[in-house]
């Protein structure tokens, strides 16, 4: 077992992330690119996400996301281009884009790509019944999730499914559940959270992939009050 002590941008033990608790094995390259870390967990979402709220994220920065390798997850990661998505791995930093809907609100652009022969067996009616969820989870609370996905799926490539265009906005859910109504995206900087994508087919097949990530609001100037 190779112990890994690297952490994501802005992380330190004071915010609940203990780098000494992270560990992983050398991994083979996943479908979303190579890199050092541990092998994909392959369908381990039930133990990892459905039965509790992990306090100390057990990940190796740079490793592929946990879950079903048929599902690739993507989100905005370039501060200079916050609506361009790219593949996400453990420890990556996701970028908030300040929104115009209301003051101090924001969103993260996200997408996914599911590749499985099962998609080619679906009728048009079955395609309309596909369900997908894209979420940023803080403990057990959904910090941000996607806008409506009706009609947003792209089936243009045989055996593959993704969202049209750049993807969808995961909107900050302030005031929902235990997320305080005065929460701002910049308050979440430096906090380790889970980026989770779930895709369910009408036949009951369920694909899940998730990565522990940090989030960041790029400062447009030296004046921090300008940040959302």
C-alpha positions in Angstrom: 0.0 0.0 0.0 1.4 3.4 -1.0 0.6 6.2 1.5 -0.2 9.5 -0.2 0.1 12.8 1.6 -0.7 15.2 -1.2 -3.8 17.4 -0.9 -6.0 19.5 -3.2 -5.8 23.2 -3.5 -6.7 25.0 -0.3 -6.9 21.9 1.9 -5.5 21.6 5.4 -6.3 19.5 8.5 -8.3 22.3 10.0 -11.1 22.0 7.5 -11.7 18.3 8.3 -9.4 16.8 5.7 -6.5 14.9 7.2 -3.9 14.1 4.5 -2.4 11.3 6.5 -5.7 9.4 6.1 -5.5 9.3 2.3 -4.1 6.2 0.7 -4.3 4.3 -2.6 -2.6 1.8 -4.8 -0.9 2.3 -8.1 -3.7 2.4 -10.7 -4.0 1.5 -14.3 -5.3 4.2 -16.6 -9.1 4.5 -16.6 -11.3 5.4 -19.5 -10.8 9.1 -18.7 -7.1 9.2 -18.9 -4.0 7.9 -17.0 -2.5 9.0 -13.7 -1.2 7.9 -10.4 -3.5 6.8 -7.7 -5.7 3.8 -7.0 -7.8 1.6 -9.3 -11.4 2.4 -10.0 -13.7 1.0 -7.3 -16.1 -0.3 -9.9 -19.7 0.0 -8.6 -18.7 0.6 -5.0 -21.2 3.5 -4.6 -23.5 1.7 -2.2 -20.8 1.4 0.5 -19.2 4.7 -0.3 -22.2 7.0 -0.6 -25.6 5.5 0.2 -24.9 4.3 3.8 -23.3 7.3 5.4 -21.6 10.7 5.1 -17.8 10.2 5.1 -16.0 12.8 7.3 -12.4 12.1 6.2 -12.4 11.6 2.4 -10.3 8.4 1.6 -8.9 9.4 -1.8 -5.6 9.7 -3.6 -5.2 13.0 -5.5 -5.0 12.4 -9.2 -6.6 9.0 -9.0 -9.6 8.2 -11.3 -13.1 8.7 -9.8 -14.6 5.8 -7.9 -17.5 3.9 -9.4 -18.5 2.5 -12.7 -15.7 3.0 -15.3 -18.3 3.2 -18.2 -19.3 6.6 -16.8 -16.9 9.6 -17.3 -17.6 12.7 -15.3 -16.7 16.2 -16.3 -16.9 19.7 -14.9 -15.5 23.2 -15.3 -11.8 23.3 -14.1 -10.3 26.3 -16.0 -10.6 29.6 -14.1 -10.0 31.5 -17.4 -12.9 29.6 -19.1 -15.5 28.6 -16.4 -18.0 27.2 -18.9 -15.6 24.7 -20.5 -15.7 21.2 -19.0 -13.0 18.6 -18.8 -12.5 15.2 -17.1 -12.5 15.2 -13.3 -10.3 13.1 -11.0 -9.9 12.9 -7.3 -8.4 16.1 -5.8 -9.3 18.4 -8.8 -10.5 21.9 -8.3 -14.0 22.7 -9.8 -14.7 26.3 -10.8 -17.7 28.4 -9.7 -19.1 30.8 -12.3 -20.8 33.8 -10.7 -24.4 33.9 -11.8 -26.7 36.7 -12.6 -29.9 35.2 -11.2 -29.5 36.9 -7.8 -26.8 38.4 -5.7 -24.0 36.1 -4.4 -25.2 33.0 -6.3 -23.2 30.8 -8.7 -23.0 27.6 -10.6 -20.5 24.9 -11.8 -20.8 23.7 -15.4 -20.8 19.9 -15.6 -21.3 17.0 -18.1 -20.8 13.3 -18.3 -20.3 10.6 -20.9 -21.7 7.1 -20.5 -20.5 4.4 -22.8 -22.3 1.1 -22.9 -23.8 -1.1 -25.6 -27.1 -1.1 -23.6 -27.8 2.3 -24.9 -28.2 1.0 -28.5 -31.0 -1.3 -27.4 -33.2 1.5 -26.1 -36.3 2.7 -27.9 -37.1 6.3 -28.3 -39.6 6.0 -25.5 -37.0 4.4 -23.3 -34.5 7.2 -24.0 -37.1 9.6 -22.7 -37.1 7.7 -19.4 -33.4 7.9 -18.7 -32.7 9.6 -15.4 -29.5 11.5 -14.6 -28.3 13.4 -11.5 -25.3 15.7 -11.2 -24.6 16.8 -7.6 -22.0 18.5 -5.4 -22.5 17.0 -2.0 -21.2 18.4 1.3 -21.5 15.7 3.9 -25.0 14.5 3.2 -26.4 17.8 2.0 -26.7 18.6 -1.8 -24.7 21.8 -2.1 -25.4 22.2 -5.8 -27.2 20.2 -8.4 -28.2 20.4 -12.1 -31.0 22.3 -13.8 -33.7 20.3 -15.7 -32.3 17.8 -18.2 -35.5 17.2 -20.3 -34.4 16.9 -23.9 -30.8 17.6 -23.0 -29.4 14.1 -23.8 -27.1 13.6 -26.8 -27.3 10.1 -28.5 -25.5 11.1 -31.7 -22.6 8.6 -31.0 -23.5 4.9 -31.0 -23.3 3.3 -27.6 -22.7 6.6 -25.9 -24.7 9.2 -24.0 -23.8 12.7 -22.8 -25.4 16.1 -22.4 -25.8 18.5 -25.3 -23.5 21.5 -25.8 -21.3 22.3 -22.8 -23.5 20.5 -20.3 -25.6 21.8 -17.5 -25.3 24.3 -14.6 -25.1 22.8 -11.1 -26.7 25.7 -9.2 -25.9 26.5 -5.6 -28.7 25.3 -3.4 -28.5 27.8 -0.6 -31.5 27.7 1.8 -32.2 24.1 0.9 -32.0 21.6 3.8 -29.1 22.5 6.0 -27.4 24.7 3.5 -27.7 28.3 5.0 -29.6 30.8 3.0 -26.7 33.2 3.1 -24.2 30.7 1.7 -22.0 32.0 -1.1 -19.9 30.0 -3.5 -16.7 31.7 -2.2 -17.6 30.4 1.3 -17.0 26.9 -0.1 -13.5 27.5 -1.3 -11.0 25.1 0.3 -13.7 22.7 1.4 -13.5 19.0 0.2 -16.8 17.9 -1.2 -18.1 15.1 -3.5 -18.9 15.5 -7.2 -21.4 12.7 -8.0 -23.0 11.7 -11.2 -25.7 9.0 -11.4 -27.3 7.7 -14.6 -30.2 5.3 -14.5 -31.5 3.4 -17.5 -35.2 2.3 -17.8 -34.1 -1.4 -17.4 -32.9 -0.6 -13.9 -29.2 -0.5 -14.7 -27.6 2.2 -12.6 -24.2 3.8 -13.2 -22.5 5.9 -10.5 -19.2 7.8 -10.5 -17.9 10.3 -8.0 -14.7 12.1 -7.0 -13.6 14.1 -4.0 -13.0 17.7 -5.2 -12.3 21.2 -4.0 -14.1 24.2 -5.5 -12.9 27.7 -6.2 -14.4 31.1 -7.1 -11.7 32.9 -9.3 -11.3 36.5 -8.1 -11.9 38.9 -11.0 -9.7 41.5 -9.3 -7.7 42.2 -6.2 -11.0 43.3 -4.5 -12.3 40.2 -2.8 -15.7 41.8 -2.3 -16.2 41.3 -6.1 -16.3 37.5 -5.6 -19.7 35.8 -5.6 
